[in-house]
């Protein structure tokens, strides 16, 4: 992938991992479009960026996804990189909660179905570009689910499977499909699940940047590298 002169859309770009990715790309000669639900948070984030604009909206809502995709097509026709970073997580116990279904419904919608639909809306335009990419942000929990955020883990496992299949489906096109696989990251998003013990979100952004430079489509970060290596070794043995 080219590292400069891209037009990059980042969902969940007003804080955490998304904001660090936005900083990295905007500081390196790319136009950045950040998305978030809260206009004030978007405005605050934009003050930290160069050559960036914001689009307020909730991508978990179908009408909002359609509106945002249309705005991108009309106002940013040069868009060639889409980073699906926004997510939703609930910390609770499967054994004790009476809201498991509702939590799972919301997480699956935000972390999986909404991403599938948003990619579908933008893929025709991305395929017209000579150099394009989709980045889906999964998690170390897609390999090793945790009891504390159980259906979030499930949603990320589903996203991983979709990402791998989308990559294979688009292998003969100009659209590269990256999977960014962070471990626990110290962000506001993860504050309720031990995030203070996580890595700096800047490390995640730096690893994605290196992966773009190398055209490395799987992007494990931190402890995810160990889990990813074991997983790849197992797959290699099974396919011999």
ChimeraX attribute file (.defattr): number of C-alpha atoms within 10 A of each C-alpha:
attribute: neighborCount
match mode: 1-to-1
recipient: residues
	/A:1	17
	/A:2	12
	/A:3	13
	/A:4	13
	/A:5	14
	/A:6	21
	/A:7	21
	/A:8	26
	/A:9	27
	/A:10	25
	/A:11	27
	/A:12	22
	/A:13	30
	/A:14	27
	/A:15	21
	/A:16	20
	/A:17	27
	/A:18	26
	/A:19	26
	/A:20	21
	/A:21	27
	/A:22	30
	/A:23	22
	/A:24	19
	/A:25	26
	/A:26	23
	/A:27	16
	/A:28	13
	/A:29	15
	/A:30	21
	/A:31	22
	/A:32	28
	/A:33	23
	/A:34	24
	/A:35	27
	/A:36	22
	/A:37	18
	/A:38	13
	/A:39	15
	/A:40	12
	/A:41	15
	/A:42	22
	/A:43	14
	/A:44	12
	/A:45	20
	/A:46	22
	/A:47	10
	/A:48	13
	/A:49	18
	/A:50	17
	/A:51	13
	/A:52	22
	/A:53	17
	/A:54	20
	/A:55	20
	/A:56	18
	/A:57	18
	/A:58	19
	/A:59	27
	/A:60	24
	/A:61	12
	/A:62	15
	/A:63	12
	/A:64	14
	/A:65	20
	/A:66	16
	/A:67	13
	/A:68	20
	/A:69	18
	/A:70	15
	/A:71	13
	/A:72	18
	/A:73	16
	/A:74	10
	/A:75	9
	/A:76	16
	/A:77	14
	/A:78	18
	/A:79	22
	/A:80	24
	/A:81	23
	/A:82	23
	/A:83	25
	/A:84	27
	/A:85	23
	/A:86	25
	/A:87	22
	/A:88	17
	/A:89	22
	/A:90	18
	/A:91	16
	/A:92	18
	/A:93	15
	/A:94	15
	/A:95	8
	/A:96	8
	/A:97	10
	/A:98	11
	/A:99	12
	/A:100	16
	/A:101	12
	/A:102	10
	/A:103	20
	/A:104	20
	/A:105	13
	/A:106	19
	/A:107	24
	/A:108	25
	/A:109	20
	/A:110	22
	/A:111	27
	/A:112	24
	/A:113	17
	/A:114	19
	/A:115	25
	/A:116	18
	/A:117	16
	/A:118	19
	/A:119	19
	/A:120	12
	/A:121	17
	/A:122	19
	/A:123	17
	/A:124	10
	/A:125	16
	/A:126	24
	/A:127	16
	/A:128	14
	/A:129	16
	/A:130	10
	/A:131	16
	/A:132	24
	/A:133	23
	/A:134	24
	/A:135	21
	/A:136	27
	/A:137	23
	/A:138	29
	/A:139	25
	/A:140	25
	/A:141	22
	/A:142	19
	/A:143	18
	/A:144	12
	/A:145	17
	/A:146	15
	/A:147	13
	/A:148	16
	/A:149	18
	/A:150	20
	/A:151	26
	/A:152	28
	/A:153	25
	/A:154	22
	/A:155	27
	/A:156	26
	/A:157	22
	/A:158	17
	/A:159	24
	/A:160	22
	/A:161	12
	/A:162	16
	/A:163	21
	/A:164	16
	/A:165	13
	/A:166	18
	/A:167	18
	/A:168	13
	/A:169	11
	/A:170	13
	/A:171	12
	/A:172	9
	/A:173	15
	/A:174	15
	/A:175	23
	/A:176	22
	/A:177	26
	/A:178	24
	/A:179	24
	/A:180	27
	/A:181	28
	/A:182	26
	/A:183	20
	/A:184	23
	/A:185	24
	/A:186	20
	/A:187	19
	/A:188	12
	/A:189	16
	/A:190	19
	/A:191	13
	/A:192	14
	/A:193	17
	/A:194	13
	/A:195	16
	/A:196	15
	/A:197	13
	/A:198	17
	/A:199	18
	/A:200	17
	/A:201	20
	/A:202	19
	/A:203	17
	/A:204	24
	/A:205	23
	/A:206	16
	/A:207	19
	/A:208	26
	/A:209	19
	/A:210	13
	/A:211	18
	/A:212	18
	/A:213	12
	/A:214	11
	/A:215	16
	/A:216	16
	/A:217	18
	/A:218	16
	/A:219	25
	/A:220	24
	/A:221	24
	/A:222	19
	/A:223	14
	/A:224	21
	/A:225	16
	/A:226	12
	/A:227	16
	/A:228	18
	/A:229	12
	/A:230	12
	/A:231	12
	/A:232	11
	/A:233	10
	/A:234	11
	/A:235	11
	/A:236	10
	/A:237	8
	/A:238	8
	/A:239	6
	/A:240	5
